[in-house]
């Protein structure tokens, strides 16, 4: 699924993409440089998506970084729980390019024409 997401992002014009295989590696990458967007799966080894999000929101230099959460969990209660953690966007698997674009536009990463915001 990560590779599908990366291909979608490249098709949308994203050129600098780093990939983490788990939440622990994501935290390491976040400590090394600034990111304009983090896309995280909810269920990851070592550090899950909600823990990653909570750590980001409690770290001043990461607190405002937009986070798009990807998951296959779609119960109303679980979605509400995730939203309480101050996630910026939410995509339920399986999804398509139109769904991804809509969420990236909603969190102001893409403009109304689908172009990267500067």
ABEGO torsion letter per residue (X at the ends): XAAAAAAAAAAAGBABBBBBABAAAAAAAAAABBBABBBBBABBBGBBAAAAAAAAAABAAAAABBBBBBBABABAAAAAAAAAAGBABBBBOBBBAAAAAAAAAAAGABBAAGBBBX
